[in-house]
Amino acid sequence: MFIPKRRKFSPEFKKGAVEQAYQPGVSCAQVARELGINANLLSRWKRDVETEGRQAFGGSGNPKDEELATLKRELVRVKKERDFLREAATFFARESS
């Protein structure tokens, strides 16, 4: 029987995920899917931030996790920009024909 290893996330990753979840027009489930985590976990992190504020996620993360979190945030931002530009190009292509 295979038992998956429990993943640990750095405080920076958690804070970044919560920040993304608070962006207008973005759902918690969507952010969770993009980051490869469960939506319930992200909701719990949001609750932790709301109740504990700056004291949330006082655990110990390592620099690798921080870099990974930064890269994932950047990837999400770039994907949103790409999708926007794709939609704009489609719109203008329809308008010109």
Number of C-alpha atoms within 10 A of each C-alpha: 3 4 5 6 6 6 6 11 16 20 19 22 22 20 19 16 23 22 13 19 20 13 11 7 6 11 14 20 16 13 23 20 12 14 18 10 14 13 17 12 13 21 16 12 18 22 14 16 17 11 11 11 11 11 10 17 19 10 11 11 15 11 11 10 16 18 13 14 22 14 12 18 20 12 14 15 12 12 13 12 12 12 11 12 12 11 12 12 12 11 11 10 10 9 8 6 5
